[in-house]
Amino acid sequence: MSFMETERLKTFVGCAWCRKRAVSLTALLVVGCVFVGQSGASWLPVLTARVASGIATNTEELPTAAPEDVGMSSERLARIGEVVDRAIAAEHITGAVTLVVRNGKVPHFEAHGLMDVASMRPMETDTIFQIASMTKPVTGVAFLMLLEEGKVRLNDPVSKFIAEFDGIQVAVPVSDEDEDSEVYLVPTHRDVTVRDLLTHTSGLVSGGAGSAIASRIAPRHSDDTLATYASDLGRVPLDFQPGSEWSYSGLAGIDTVARIVEVVSGLPFDEFLQARIFEPLGMFDTSYVVPSARLNRVVTRYVRLDNGLEQREKPEWVDTVTLTAGGVGLWSTAGDYAKFAQMLVNRGELNGQRILGRKTVELMAANHVGDLYAKSGRVGGRPGKGFGLTVDVVLDSVVAEENRSTGSFGWSGALGTNFWVDWEEKMTAVLMVQTPGGTLRVDFQNAVRQAIID
C-alpha cells in the first residue's frame, strides 16, 4: 500500500467491538487496513478500507468515470465514506457498499468496513447482500413486461388468475378501540385488482383485522410454493376495502403478483426473472439461493442492540427454500442492482437490452394512489410523496423534505438496503448494508446529492 493510499484511508473509526479484538498489524495491512494512534489504546484498526479503484468484474458493463467528468466533485463524493464511517463508529453497521451512477458512468463505488466481524474480513465491492424488499421493484418490472405483451392489465381482478380470490371479503372489527375485538365480514365494494397489489392499496395482509386471521389460515413458510401460498391468501379477508387506503403489504401482496407472473408466463417465477431480466442485464450474482461457490461472498448479518451489534441469522421471512417470493428473498450485489436501476434510469434499456418501453417505465414511476400514501404516515408516507407500481415517488422534494429530486423513485429493504432513480440528474445510487434502522439511508442520499456540481 502506497503512502498516498494510506493517507486516503486514515479516517479513524473507533468501534467498540473492534477494540475488543486483538488483530496483528500485518494481518490488517494484508487486507488493506491501516492503524492510527488513539489515547488510551495501543493500535486500533481503521475499518474504512475502501475499494474505489474501479468497478468489480460483475459491473464491467457500467463504465467508470472521473467524478468531474460526470458533473460530480471528487472531494464531495468522499463525504459518502465519512457518512458510512460515522455509522460504523456509532455501531449502527459493520460495513457497507456504496455505488453512484451518473450519465451512465460510475464515479463512485466503494466498500467500507467489515463484512464479518469475527474474522475481521473487510467488506468487498462484490459482497452479496440479502436485499429483502428491494425484490419488489424487480417483481414490478416482471409484471410490466407481461403488461406490454398484452397478457395482463393493471385493472384485471386478481381472481382472474387465482380463483380463490373470487368473492373475497373485508374484515371489520366490532370495536376500533379494542385490538382483540371480534371481527365480522362484509363484501368488497369491488374486485381486488393487480394495481391494488402493486400499490399496497389492496388490504391484503397489511396490518389490520384481516391480517390476524391470515396468520391462522394462510401461514407463510419458506418451503411453500407461490401456487399454494397465493391460493391460501385468497381465503384471507382484507384489512380494508380495496383502493380505499394505503397500507404496506410487505409480503402477501407482491408475492401474489409473482404468482400471477407464473400463471400468465407458464414459468416458475425465479426462472422468469433469470431469463427475462437477470441474464439480459448481466446480473449474474442475483438469485434466490446463493450458489455454494459464492457463499464466501455473503455478508454477515447483525442487529443493533442497546449494548452494540450482535450477529444474527437471516430472518425466516426472507428465507427461501421453494418459495421464490415476489416481495422479498433475492440476494444481490451493489453492482448487479445498479444495472437494474440504470435500466430504469435509461427508461427500460441497458447495453442494447430493452426490458421495458419508455412509457411503461414512466407508468411505473407515476403516482397511482392520489394522496393515500401521503396521508398514510407509514413506511415513509408523508405529504409531497406518492406511490407508483412497487416504488415510492417524490412528488415535491421540498414538501416531502427529501434529499432526492422531485420525480425520483425507488425503494428500500428491511435489512438496510436502498436505491433510487433520479431522471432529472440522470443518476441512480445504491446502498448495500445488512443492519436495519438508523439514519444512514437519509445521510447517504444527502451525501450523494451534495456532490453534484454541474
C-alpha positions in Angstrom: 0.0 0.0 0.0 1.5 3.4 -1.1 1.9 6.4 1.2 -0.9 8.2 -0.7 -3.3 5.3 -0.4 -2.6 5.0 3.3 -3.3 8.7 3.8 -6.6 8.4 2.0 -7.6 5.6 4.3 -6.8 7.4 7.6 -10.2 8.2 8.8 -10.4 6.7 12.3 -13.4 4.7 13.3 -13.3 3.7 17.0 -15.7 0.7 17.1 -16.1 -0.9 20.5 -16.3 -4.4 19.0 -13.1 -3.7 17.1 -11.2 -2.7 20.3 -12.3 -6.0 21.9 -10.3 -8.0 19.3 -6.5 -8.2 19.1 -5.5 -8.3 15.5 -2.0 -8.1 14.2 -0.8 -5.1 12.2 0.5 -7.4 9.5 -2.8 -9.2 9.1 -4.8 -6.0 8.7 -2.3 -4.5 6.2 -2.8 -7.6 4.1 -6.5 -6.8 3.8 -5.9 -3.1 3.2 -6.5 -1.6 6.7 -4.2 0.9 8.4 -3.6 1.9 12.0 -3.8 5.2 13.8 -3.0 6.0 17.3 -5.5 7.0 20.0 -5.0 7.9 23.6 -6.0 5.1 25.9 -5.4 2.4 23.3 -2.4 0.8 21.7 -3.2 0.4 18.0 -6.7 0.4 16.5 -7.6 -0.7 13.0 -9.3 1.7 10.7 -12.4 0.0 9.3 -12.9 2.2 6.3 -10.5 0.4 3.9 -12.2 1.3 0.7 -12.1 -0.3 -2.7 -12.5 2.6 -5.1 -10.1 1.9 -7.9 -12.8 0.7 -10.4 -15.8 -1.5 -10.9 -15.9 -5.1 -9.9 -16.0 -7.7 -12.6 -19.7 -8.1 -12.4 -20.3 -4.5 -13.3 -17.9 -4.2 -16.2 -20.7 -3.2 -18.5 -21.1 0.0 -16.5 -18.1 2.2 -17.4 -16.3 4.2 -14.8 -15.5 7.9 -15.0 -13.7 10.6 -13.0 -16.4 12.4 -10.9 -15.7 15.7 -12.5 -16.4 14.2 -16.0 -20.0 13.4 -14.9 -20.6 16.7 -13.0 -19.7 15.5 -9.6 -17.0 16.5 -7.1 -14.3 14.0 -6.1 -13.9 15.9 -2.8 -17.6 15.9 -2.1 -18.1 12.3 -3.0 -15.6 11.4 -0.3 -18.2 12.6 2.2 -20.1 9.4 1.4 -17.3 7.5 3.1 -17.4 9.9 6.0 -21.1 9.2 6.4 -20.5 5.5 6.5 -17.6 5.9 8.8 -19.8 7.7 11.3 -22.4 4.9 11.2 -19.7 2.3 11.8 -18.2 4.4 14.7 -21.7 4.6 16.2 -22.0 0.8 15.9 -25.1 1.2 13.7 -23.5 -1.1 11.0 -20.3 -3.0 10.5 -19.8 -2.0 6.9 -21.4 -1.0 3.6 -21.0 -0.9 -0.2 -22.0 2.4 -1.9 -22.3 3.0 -5.6 -23.3 6.0 -7.7 -24.0 6.1 -11.5 -24.4 9.4 -13.3 -24.8 10.0 -17.0 -24.4 6.2 -17.4 -21.0 6.1 -15.8 -19.7 5.2 -12.3 -17.8 7.9 -10.5 -18.1 6.2 -7.0 -18.0 2.6 -6.0 -16.6 1.9 -2.5 -16.6 -0.9 0.1 -16.4 0.3 3.7 -15.7 -1.5 7.0 -16.2 -5.2 7.6 -18.4 -7.9 6.1 -17.7 -10.2 9.0 -16.5 -9.0 12.5 -15.3 -12.3 13.9 -12.8 -12.9 11.1 -12.1 -9.2 10.6 -12.8 -9.7 6.9 -13.1 -6.4 5.1 -16.1 -5.5 3.0 -15.6 -6.0 -0.7 -17.4 -4.4 -3.6 -18.8 -7.8 -4.8 -20.2 -8.7 -1.4 -23.6 -10.4 -1.7 -26.5 -9.0 0.4 -30.0 -10.0 1.2 -31.9 -7.2 -0.4 -35.3 -8.0 1.2 -38.0 -5.6 -0.2 -35.8 -4.3 -3.0 -37.0 -7.5 -4.6 -40.4 -5.8 -5.1 -39.4 -3.4 -7.9 -37.9 -6.4 -9.8 -41.3 -8.1 -9.5 -43.0 -5.0 -10.7 -40.8 -4.9 -13.8 -41.6 -8.6 -14.4 -45.4 -7.9 -14.3 -45.0 -4.9 -16.6 -43.2 -7.0 -19.2 -46.3 -9.1 -19.4 -48.5 -6.0 -19.5 -46.6 -4.8 -22.5 -47.2 -8.1 -24.2 -51.0 -7.6 -23.7 -51.3 -10.7 -21.5 -52.4 -8.8 -18.4 -53.9 -5.4 -17.4 -53.5 -3.4 -14.2 -57.2 -3.4 -13.6 -57.6 -7.2 -14.0 -59.2 -8.7 -11.0 -56.8 -11.0 -9.1 -59.4 -13.7 -9.2 -58.9 -13.9 -13.0 -55.6 -15.6 -12.3 -56.1 -17.1 -8.8 -59.7 -18.4 -8.4 -59.6 -18.4 -4.6 -59.7 -14.5 -4.7 -63.3 -14.6 -6.1 -65.7 -13.4 -3.5 -63.0 -12.2 -1.1 -64.4 -10.3 1.9 -63.3 -7.5 4.3 -62.7 -8.0 8.0 -64.2 -5.2 10.1 -63.5 -5.1 13.9 -66.5 -4.8 16.2 -64.6 -2.2 18.2 -62.0 0.2 16.9 -60.6 0.7 20.4 -60.1 -3.0 21.3 -57.2 -4.7 19.5 -58.6 -8.1 20.4 -62.1 -7.2 19.3 -64.0 -9.8 17.3 -64.5 -9.1 13.6 -67.3 -9.5 11.2 -67.0 -9.9 7.4 -68.5 -7.7 4.7 -68.4 -8.0 0.9 -65.9 -5.9 -1.0 -67.2 -2.9 -2.9 -65.3 -4.1 -6.0 -62.8 -6.7 -7.0 -59.2 -6.6 -5.8 -57.1 -5.7 -8.8 -53.4 -6.2 -9.7 -52.9 -2.5 -9.5 -54.1 -2.7 -5.8 -51.5 -5.3 -5.1 -48.7 -3.3 -6.8 -49.5 -0.1 -5.0 -50.2 -1.6 -1.5 -53.9 -0.5 -1.6 -55.3 -4.0 -1.6 -55.7 -4.5 2.1 -54.2 -8.0 1.7 -52.3 -8.8 5.0 -51.3 -5.2 5.6 -51.6 -4.9 9.4 -55.4 -4.7 10.0 -58.1 -7.1 11.3 -57.7 -9.5 8.4 -54.0 -9.9 9.0 -54.6 -11.7 12.3 -56.8 -14.2 10.5 -54.1 -14.6 7.8 -51.6 -15.9 10.3 -54.0 -18.8 11.1 -55.4 -19.8 7.7 -52.5 -18.7 5.4 -49.2 -19.0 7.3 -46.2 -18.3 5.2 -43.4 -20.9 5.0 -40.1 -20.8 3.1 -40.8 -24.3 1.8 -44.2 -23.3 0.3 -44.7 -22.6 -3.3 -46.2 -19.5 -4.7 -49.1 -21.6 -6.0 -50.1 -22.9 -2.6 -49.4 -19.7 -0.7 -51.3 -17.5 -3.1 -54.3 -19.9 -3.1 -54.3 -19.7 0.7 -54.2 -15.9 0.6 -57.4 -15.9 -1.5 -59.3 -17.1 1.5 -58.0 -14.3 3.8 -60.3 -11.4 4.5 -58.9 -8.0 3.5 -57.9 -5.3 6.1 -60.0 -2.6 4.3 -61.9 -2.0 1.1 -59.7 -2.3 -2.0 -58.3 1.1 -3.1 -59.5 3.0 0.0 -56.3 3.1 1.9 -52.5 2.8 1.6 -51.0 0.2 4.0 -47.9 -1.7 3.3 -48.4 -5.4 2.3 -44.8 -6.3 3.0 -45.1 -9.9 1.8 -48.5 -11.2 0.7 -49.4 -8.5 -1.9 -46.3 -8.7 -4.1 -46.0 -12.4 -3.5 -49.4 -12.7 -5.2 -48.2 -10.6 -8.1 -45.3 -13.1 -8.5 -47.8 -15.9 -8.7 -49.7 -14.1 -11.4 -46.5 -13.8 -13.4 -46.1 -17.6 -13.1 -49.7 -18.2 -14.2 -49.5 -15.9 -17.2 -46.0 -16.8 -18.4 -46.1 -20.5 -17.6 -42.7 -20.3 -16.0 -41.7 -20.6 -12.3 -41.1 -17.0 -11.1 -37.4 -17.4 -10.5 -36.9 -18.8 -14.0 -38.8 -15.9 -15.5 -36.6 -13.4 -13.7 -33.5 -15.2 -14.7 -34.4 -15.5 -18.4 -36.1 -12.1 -18.9 -34.3 -9.8 -16.5 -31.1 -11.1 -14.9 -29.4 -12.7 -17.9 -30.1 -9.8 -20.3 -28.9 -7.2 -17.8 -25.8 -9.3 -16.8 -27.0 -9.6 -13.2 -25.1 -12.9 -12.6 -24.9 -12.5 -8.8 -28.6 -12.1 -8.2 -30.7 -15.1 -7.2 -33.0 -16.5 -4.6 -30.4 -19.1 -3.5 -26.7 -18.2 -3.4 -24.6 -20.9 -5.2 -22.2 -22.8 -2.9 -19.3 -21.4 -4.8 -20.3 -17.8 -3.9 -21.3 -18.4 -0.2 -17.9 -16.9 0.9 -19.0 -13.6 -0.5 -22.2 -13.4 1.6 -22.2 -10.6 4.2 -22.8 -11.5 7.9 -26.0 -10.0 9.3 -26.0 -8.0 12.5 -28.8 -6.4 14.6 -28.3 -3.3 16.7 -28.9 -3.8 20.4 -28.5 -1.4 23.4 -25.0 -2.7 24.0 -23.9 -2.8 20.4 -24.2 -5.1 17.4 -25.0 -8.8 17.6 -24.7 -11.4 14.8 -27.9 -13.0 13.7 -29.1 -15.5 11.1 -31.2 -14.1 8.3 -34.9 -13.7 9.3 -37.2 -16.5 8.4 -39.5 -14.2 6.4 -36.7 -13.6 3.8 -35.5 -17.2 3.7 -36.2 -19.2 0.6 -36.3 -23.0 0.1 -39.0 -23.3 -2.6 -41.0 -20.0 -2.0 -39.4 -17.7 -4.7 -41.4 -14.8 -3.4 -42.1 -11.5 -5.2 -42.0 -9.4 -2.0 -38.6 -10.4 -0.6 -36.0 -13.1 -1.0 -33.4 -12.0 -3.6 -29.7 -11.9 -2.9 -27.7 -9.4 -4.9 -24.7 -7.1 -5.1 -24.4 -3.4 -5.4 -23.0 -3.8 -8.9 -25.8 -6.1 -10.0 -28.6 -3.9 -8.6 -27.0 -0.8 -10.2 -27.5 -2.4 -13.6 -31.2 -2.9 -12.8 -31.5 0.6 -11.6 -29.6 2.1 -14.5 -32.0 0.2 -16.9 -34.8 2.3 -15.2 -32.7 5.5 -15.5 -32.5 4.7 -19.2 -36.3 4.2 -19.3 -36.1 0.5 -19.9 -32.9 -0.3 -21.7 -29.3 -1.2 -20.8 -26.4 -2.1 -23.1 -28.7 -2.7 -26.0 -31.1 -4.9 -24.0 -34.5 -3.4 -23.8 -36.5 -4.7 -20.8 -39.4 -2.3 -20.9 -40.6 0.6 -23.1 -40.1 4.2 -22.1 -43.8 4.8 -21.5 -44.1 1.7 -19.3 -41.2 2.8 -17.0 -42.9 6.2 -16.7 -46.1 4.4 -15.8 -44.2 2.5 -13.1 -42.8 5.8 -11.7 -46.1 7.7 -11.7 -48.2 8.3 -8.6 -51.2 5.8 -8.7 -52.7 6.4 -5.3 -53.6 10.1 -5.1 -52.9 11.3 -1.6 -53.4 7.9 0.1 -49.6 7.4 0.6 -49.0 10.9 1.7 -51.7 10.5 4.4 -50.7 7.0 5.5 -47.9 8.0 7.7 -46.4 4.5 7.3 -43.2 3.3 5.7 -42.2 6.8 4.6 -45.5 8.1 3.5 -45.9 11.9 4.1 -47.0 15.0 2.2 -45.1 15.5 -1.1 -44.8 11.8 -1.8 -46.8 9.3 -3.8 -46.6 5.7 -4.7 -46.2 4.0 -8.1 -46.0 0.4 -9.1 -43.8 -1.1 -6.3 -41.9 2.1 -5.8 -42.3 5.3 -3.8 -42.3 8.6 -5.8 -41.2 12.1 -4.8 -43.9 14.5 -6.0 -42.4 17.6 -4.3 -38.9 17.2 -2.8 -39.3 20.4 -0.7 -42.7 19.5 0.8 -41.5 15.9 1.3 -38.3 17.1 2.9 -36.4 14.7 0.6 -32.8 14.5 -0.5 -34.0 13.1 -3.8 -35.1 15.3 -6.7 -38.8 15.8 -7.5 -39.8 12.9 -9.7 -37.3 10.4 -8.2 -38.5 7.0 -7.3 -37.1 3.9 -5.6 -37.5 1.6 -2.6 -35.6 0.1 0.3 -35.1 -3.2 2.0 -35.8 -4.0 5.7 -32.2 -5.0 6.3 -31.0 -1.5 5.4 -30.5 -1.5 1.6 -31.7 1.4 -0.5 -31.8 2.6 -4.1 -33.4 5.4 -6.1 -33.6 6.6 -9.7 -33.3 10.3 -10.5 -34.2 11.2 -14.0 -33.6 14.9 -13.5 -30.0 14.2 -12.6 -29.6 11.2 -14.9 -28.5 9.3 -11.9 -29.0 6.3 -9.6 -27.4 5.3 -6.3 -27.3 2.0 -4.4 -26.6 1.5 -0.7 -26.0 -2.1 0.5 -25.8 -2.8 4.2 -27.2 -5.7 6.3 -28.2 -3.9 9.5 -31.6 -2.1 9.6 -32.5 1.2 11.1 -30.7 4.4 11.8 -30.3 7.5 9.6 -27.8 6.1 7.1 -30.2 5.9 4.2 -31.1 9.6 4.6 -27.5 10.6 5.2 -26.3 8.6 2.1 -28.9 10.4 0.0 -27.8 13.8 1.2 -24.1 12.9 0.6 -24.9 11.9 -3.0 -27.0 15.0 -3.7 -24.4 17.5 -2.4 -21.7 16.0 -4.6 -23.5 17.2 -7.8 -21.7 20.3 -9.0 -22.8 20.9 -12.6 
